[in-house]
Amino acid sequence: MASPSSVKTSVSQYYTSLENTQSLKTNACETSSAPPSYILSALKNVSPSVISKYYGCGLCIPPLLSGTTVVDLGCGSGRDAYIISQLSGSKGKVYGVDMTEAQLDVAKGAMEYHEGLECETSEVEFVESYIESFAEEIGLEEDVDVVVSNCVINLSPDKEAVLRQAYKCLKSGGELYFSDVYASRRVPESLRKDPVLWGECISGALYWNDFVNLAKKVGFADPRLVSDAPITIKNKEIEKKCEGIEFYSATYRLFKLETLEPDCEDYGQAVIYKGTIPECPVAFELDSHHRMEKGKVFPVCGNTWRMLKETRFKEHFEYIGNFDNHFGIFEGCGKAIPYESASGNGGGGGGGGDGGCC
């Protein structure tokens, strides 16, 4: 594999050279699903110059951001940062972090445009920094409610450092909510030396189970898969190079909670969603295996209980039970490849892979 510094330089030069989204050579950095209406409404207010330079592979903006402090890792031209500023409102704060000066120039150049919007927005600060060291460079330590990232962490040659920085800056109960590219197996060295495939989010894609174990090593004990979709690449030359490897665009949420257990344990608990999260009046989806309808009793494992009760979602649920009695592993806690879109997957995988969602 190329050295970390050469990878960073290559990736930065690659994105500087792109004129627009159509300049990409694969569909790995294309958004795979339509965003919900509240994000579409905010998207309409984003400068066209910012949107034309957007390179993302998924949706990485969770609900309930009003008044929060959010960091967007690899913010690029600032599209997601400007959307989030509308959702976090006047009492929030958004940091956009990127290493590519040309992308940040686009983001900063659109600040006056967004300051003139009629809706309330939070302060947005764009910072030139490597995502492997952003928390120290900005001076963030347990100050942040949510960290988001859209198809960027795979571009880093040191993904563990990125996850550690996210963990460091988050408050207890905060979350890293991000979309990225993952592989069905470890990407071979021959592909990891290809500068174009690094820029296209292919060479740096983590084998999904390596990611789950790395997240746990850093402190995110129970990674939860929110959504996934297959990446078809749509470039015959690159498809041939990657033959035998399946790639996925997947969104995960990782909570900073020291109380989480390695697996989903059953304590006979349940929750009732009140329907009070503004963006989710009918049902709230914590992850791909937890869709909680308003007013309905929903059995949960101990980890899911804590992800709701010990985070910004606390006031939006009623809680039944406690931790007094343990009934073993929560039924359906999967251990297989987690992606529903995986070929041959009958849906038996857990939401976060090993020790993931019940």
C-alpha positions in Angstrom: 0.0 0.0 0.0 1.1 3.6 -0.7 2.3 5.7 2.3 -0.4 7.6 4.2 0.9 11.0 3.1 0.9 9.9 -0.6 -2.6 8.6 -0.3 -3.8 11.9 1.2 -2.0 13.9 -1.5 -3.4 11.7 -4.2 -7.0 11.9 -3.0 -6.8 15.6 -2.5 -5.4 16.1 -6.1 -8.1 13.7 -7.5 -11.0 15.7 -6.0 -9.4 19.0 -7.0 -9.3 17.8 -10.6 -13.0 16.9 -10.8 -15.2 19.5 -12.5 -18.4 18.0 -11.2 -20.1 14.8 -10.0 -20.3 13.6 -13.6 -16.5 13.5 -13.8 -16.4 10.4 -11.5 -15.5 7.1 -13.1 -17.7 4.9 -11.0 -21.0 5.1 -9.2 -19.5 4.4 -5.8 -19.8 8.0 -4.8 -23.4 8.4 -5.9 -26.3 8.7 -3.5 -28.3 5.5 -3.7 -31.6 6.6 -2.2 -33.9 9.6 -2.1 -33.7 11.7 1.1 -36.8 12.3 3.3 -38.9 15.4 2.7 -37.4 17.5 5.5 -33.9 17.1 4.0 -35.3 17.8 0.5 -36.8 21.0 1.8 -33.4 22.1 3.2 -31.6 20.9 0.1 -33.6 23.4 -2.0 -31.9 26.2 -0.1 -28.4 25.1 -0.8 -26.3 27.0 -3.4 -26.1 25.4 -6.8 -22.4 25.9 -6.8 -22.1 23.7 -3.7 -24.4 21.0 -5.0 -22.5 20.7 -8.3 -19.3 19.7 -6.3 -21.1 17.2 -4.1 -19.6 13.6 -4.0 -21.5 11.4 -1.5 -22.5 7.7 -1.4 -25.4 7.8 1.0 -27.6 9.8 3.4 -25.8 10.8 6.6 -28.1 13.2 8.3 -30.0 11.8 11.3 -33.2 13.3 12.8 -33.5 15.4 15.9 -30.6 17.9 15.3 -32.2 21.1 16.7 -29.8 22.9 19.0 -27.0 20.4 18.5 -23.3 20.8 17.7 -22.4 18.7 14.6 -19.1 18.0 12.9 -19.2 17.0 9.2 -16.0 15.0 8.4 -14.8 15.5 4.8 -17.4 18.1 4.2 -16.1 18.9 0.7 -18.1 21.7 -0.9 -20.3 22.0 2.2 -23.6 20.5 1.0 -24.4 18.5 4.1 -23.0 21.1 6.4 -25.4 23.7 5.0 -28.3 21.3 5.2 -27.5 20.5 8.8 -27.2 24.2 9.7 -30.9 24.6 8.8 -31.8 21.6 10.9 -29.7 22.5 14.0 -31.1 26.1 13.9 -29.9 29.2 15.6 -28.9 27.4 18.8 -26.7 24.9 17.1 -23.2 24.9 15.6 -21.8 23.1 12.6 -18.1 22.4 11.8 -17.2 21.4 8.3 -13.8 19.6 8.1 -11.9 18.9 4.9 -8.3 18.6 3.7 -8.9 19.8 0.2 -8.5 23.6 -0.2 -10.3 23.8 -3.5 -13.4 22.1 -2.0 -13.3 24.4 1.0 -13.0 27.4 -1.2 -16.4 26.4 -2.8 -17.9 25.9 0.7 -16.6 29.2 2.1 -17.5 31.1 -1.1 -21.2 30.2 -0.6 -21.4 31.4 3.0 -23.0 34.8 2.1 -25.6 33.0 0.0 -26.6 30.8 2.9 -26.5 33.6 5.5 -29.2 35.3 3.4 -31.7 32.5 3.8 -35.0 33.4 5.4 -35.0 30.3 7.7 -33.0 30.1 10.9 -29.6 28.6 10.6 -26.7 27.7 12.9 -23.2 29.1 12.6 -21.1 27.2 10.1 -17.3 27.1 10.4 -15.2 25.4 7.7 -11.8 24.1 8.9 -9.0 22.8 6.7 -7.7 19.7 8.6 -7.0 16.1 8.2 -9.9 14.0 9.6 -7.3 11.8 11.4 -6.5 14.8 13.7 -9.4 17.2 13.5 -10.5 17.0 17.2 -7.0 18.2 18.4 -6.7 20.8 15.7 -10.1 22.4 16.4 -9.9 21.8 20.1 -12.9 19.6 20.5 -13.2 17.1 23.4 -16.6 15.8 24.5 -18.2 19.0 23.0 -20.0 17.4 20.1 -23.5 15.9 19.8 -23.2 14.3 16.4 -20.4 13.6 13.9 -21.5 12.9 10.4 -19.5 11.8 7.3 -20.6 11.1 3.8 -18.4 8.6 1.9 -15.1 10.0 3.2 -13.7 7.8 6.0 -12.8 5.1 3.4 -10.5 7.6 1.8 -8.4 7.8 4.9 -5.3 5.6 5.2 -5.7 5.5 9.0 -9.3 4.8 9.7 -8.7 3.9 13.3 -7.3 7.4 13.9 -10.5 8.9 12.4 -12.8 6.8 14.6 -10.7 7.7 17.7 -11.0 11.4 16.9 -14.8 11.1 16.5 -15.0 9.2 19.8 -12.8 11.8 21.5 -14.9 14.8 20.4 -18.3 13.3 21.2 -20.2 13.9 24.4 -21.4 10.8 26.3 -24.5 9.7 24.4 -23.4 11.4 21.2 -23.1 9.5 17.9 -21.1 9.1 14.8 -23.7 8.7 12.0 -22.1 8.1 8.6 -22.3 6.6 5.2 -19.4 4.8 3.5 -18.3 2.1 1.2 -17.6 -1.4 2.5 -16.4 -4.6 0.9 -17.5 -8.3 1.2 -13.8 -9.2 1.7 -10.5 -7.5 2.3 -9.4 -5.4 -0.7 -6.1 -6.8 -2.2 -2.9 -4.9 -2.2 -2.9 -4.5 -6.0 -6.1 -2.4 -5.8 -4.9 -0.5 -2.7 -2.0 0.9 -4.8 -4.3 2.3 -7.5 -4.7 6.1 -7.0 -7.8 6.4 -9.1 -9.6 3.7 -7.2 -8.6 5.5 -3.9 -10.3 8.6 -5.2 -13.3 6.5 -6.4 -13.8 5.1 -2.8 -12.9 1.6 -3.9 -9.3 1.0 -2.8 -10.0 2.3 0.8 -13.2 0.3 1.4 -13.0 -1.7 4.6 -14.0 -5.3 4.7 -17.3 -5.0 6.7 -16.3 -7.2 9.6 -12.9 -5.4 10.0 -14.9 -2.2 10.3 -17.2 -3.7 13.0 -14.2 -4.9 15.0 -12.3 -1.6 14.6 -15.3 0.4 15.8 -15.5 -1.8 18.9 -11.7 -1.5 19.5 -12.1 2.3 19.6 -15.0 2.2 22.0 -18.1 2.1 19.9 -19.3 -1.2 21.4 -22.4 -1.9 19.3 -22.3 -0.6 15.7 -25.8 -0.3 14.2 -26.5 -0.6 10.5 -29.1 1.9 9.4 -29.3 1.1 5.6 -27.3 -0.4 2.8 -27.4 -0.8 -1.0 -25.1 -2.6 -3.5 -22.6 -0.6 -5.5 -22.5 -1.8 -9.1 -19.5 0.4 -10.2 -20.8 0.6 -13.8 -17.3 0.8 -15.3 -16.2 -2.5 -17.0 -12.5 -1.9 -16.7 -12.7 -1.3 -13.0 -15.3 -4.1 -12.5 -12.7 -6.5 -14.0 -10.1 -5.3 -11.5 -12.5 -5.8 -8.6 -13.8 -9.2 -9.8 -14.9 -11.4 -6.8 -15.4 -8.5 -4.4 -18.9 -7.0 -3.7 -19.1 -3.4 -2.6 -21.8 -1.8 -0.6 -22.9 1.7 0.4 -23.9 1.5 4.0 -25.0 3.9 6.7 -24.0 3.2 10.3 -24.6 4.8 13.6 -22.1 4.4 16.5 -23.1 5.6 19.9 -20.5 6.7 22.5 -21.9 4.9 25.5 -19.6 3.1 28.0 -22.6 1.2 29.3 -23.1 -0.8 26.1 -22.4 -4.6 26.2 -20.6 -6.6 23.5 -23.8 -8.4 22.5 -27.5 -7.8 22.5 -28.6 -9.1 25.9 -32.3 -9.7 26.9 -33.6 -8.1 30.1 -37.3 -8.3 29.3 -37.4 -4.6 28.4 -39.5 -2.6 26.0 -40.1 0.9 24.8 -43.0 2.9 23.5 -42.3 5.7 20.9 -44.3 8.9 21.7 -44.2 10.1 18.1 -42.7 13.4 19.2 -39.5 13.6 17.1 -40.6 16.2 14.5 -39.1 14.4 11.5 -40.7 11.0 12.6 -44.3 11.6 13.5 -45.5 8.0 12.7 -42.5 5.8 13.5 -38.8 6.1 14.5 -36.2 3.9 12.8 -33.1 3.5 15.1 -31.6 1.1 12.6 -32.5 -1.5 9.9 -34.0 -3.8 12.5 -35.7 -1.3 14.8 -38.7 0.5 13.4 -40.8 1.7 16.3 -44.3 2.8 15.6 -45.9 5.5 17.7 -47.8 4.1 20.7 -46.8 0.5 20.1 -44.9 -1.6 22.8 -41.6 -2.6 21.2 -39.4 -5.2 22.9 -35.7 -4.2 22.9 -32.3 -5.6 24.1 -30.4 -3.8 26.8 -28.2 -1.9 24.3 -31.1 -0.6 22.4 -32.7 0.6 25.6 -29.6 2.6 26.5 -29.2 4.0 22.9 -32.6 5.6 23.5 -32.6 6.4 27.2 -29.1 7.7 27.5 -29.0 9.9 24.3 -30.8 12.9 22.8 -33.7 10.6 22.1 -34.5 10.1 25.8 -37.6 12.3 26.1 -39.3 10.8 23.1 -39.9 7.3 24.6 -41.6 5.6 27.5 -39.5 2.8 29.1 -40.8 -0.5 30.4 -38.6 -2.7 32.7 -35.1 -2.4 34.0 -31.9 -4.4 34.3 -32.8 -6.5 37.3 -33.4 -9.8 35.4 -31.3 -11.3 32.6 -32.8 -13.8 30.1 -29.8 -14.5 27.9 -28.9 -13.4 24.4 -31.7 -11.4 22.6 -33.4 -13.6 20.1 -32.2 -12.9 16.5 -28.9 -11.3 17.4 -27.2 -12.0 14.1 -23.6 -12.8 13.3 -23.5 -13.0 9.5 -22.8 -10.4 6.9 -25.3 -7.6 7.8 -26.2 -6.2 4.5 -29.7 -7.1 3.3 -28.6 -6.3 -0.2 -25.8 -8.9 -0.2 -26.2 -11.6 -2.8 -27.6 -14.8 -1.2 -28.5 -13.0 2.1 -31.8 -14.1 3.4 -31.9 -11.2 5.9 -30.5 -13.2 8.8 -27.6 -10.9 9.6 -27.7 -8.6 12.6 -27.8 -4.8 12.0 -24.3 -4.3 13.0 -22.7 -7.6 12.2 -20.9 -9.3 15.1 -22.8 -8.2 18.2 -24.9 -5.8 16.1 -28.6 -5.1 16.2 -31.1 -7.6 17.4 
